[in-house]
């Protein structure tokens, strides 16, 4: 079932966004309903036992949002990322660099998203079969790293105040931890997390690794946080300033924040832009 939310601050753009997670697929767009622009979100229930590419092929036949015409299609890909400084990035070398740093099967294509405000390029891999399904249906589709709007927004947010900040974003059974220094990443890594205790360990380990000060600096977590109350309580045992980001309050009650199940990266994209 799809959901909608008003957003009068968003321009009407006939763009379809396909979000591909490790275990999930969804479609979203901004359309006009009753004279108002609305974010429309339609998650797709992934069938086990078949590939994400096969799931996407089936979803494109049955999902309501895919039955319309779009002038632009963007595919958000949640995948492990290799961060490369802009000044040393060379597209011809990206596959070699990725293979040195990450495990990649033979059935993946290496792509990248440029982050000019962070002086970095996010290099990631996409399953070739899945990309073929997208290309067959949307020849001009653009593939981007799903984390890019989160990094851009929280980088801007990091300039508020003078304290150092460490961020943790929970999504797709993964925890992305990152921090910024001026216009660059100070730290950026991703961890598979099976339990809340694992997440707590990674957050505190990175905090210590970056030599942040428990009596002065800040920890901010957001997303699908496991055992949220317990997590926040445990963080505050060690840190004086640990917070959960409330998207509704942070985004001034933007209607997109009220859509059940909408991932924080898509929320940020629709409220703040890519």
C-alpha positions, 0 to 999 in steps of 0.5 A: 500500500502506498502512502502520501504526504503534502509538501508545499515546499517541494517543486512538482517534478515527474521523477521516480525514485527507486530505492534498492536496499539489501532486503527491500525495494520501494518507489516514491515520487512527488505528484499533485493531489487536490492541487497540492504537491505530495510525496507518494511512497510505495514499498514493495514486499520482496519475495524470498528465494528470488534475486532482487533483480527478479523482484524489481522486474516483477515490481515494475509490472505491478507497483502503482507508481511505476505505471506512470510516465516520468521525465527522470528516474533516480535509483538509490542504492544501499551498498557498501561504499569506498570513499575516495578524495576528489583530488585523487579520484580517477573514474578509470581506476574506480573499479580497481580501487573498489576491488582492493578495498571491498569484496565484489562478486563477478556480477557487479558493476562499479559506479560512483556518486560525486559529493562536491561539498565534501570533496569526496566521491562515493564508489559503490557496486550494483548488481549487473542483473538489477542494473539491466532491469533498470536500464531496460525500463528506464534507459536514462536512469541515474544511480546514486549512493543512498547515503548521499543526502544524509551525508550532505544534510548532516554535514551542514548540521555539523556546523551548528555549535562548536562541539565535535559530532559523531553520527550514526544512521541505522538502516537496512540492518546496517549502521553507518557511522561518520563524522566531519571536519570542515569540508571533509569526512573525518571518519566514514564506515559501515557495519553490519549489526545483528543486535543493539549491543553490537551497535553500541560497541561500534559507536563507542569504539569509533568515538574513542578512535576519534578521540572525541571528548565524552564531557564536551562532544556530541553523539547523534543517532537516527533511523531505525534504531534497535532498542532505542531507549536502551541504546540512548540510556547506554550511550549516556552512561559514557557520554554527556551529550548523546541524542536521537535525531527526531526527523519531524522536529528537525525538518519542521514537521515536513509532511514527508516525515509522517510517512510510515516506513519512509527511510531517513535517506529518502526523507532527507532527499525529499525535504532537503534535496540531494 
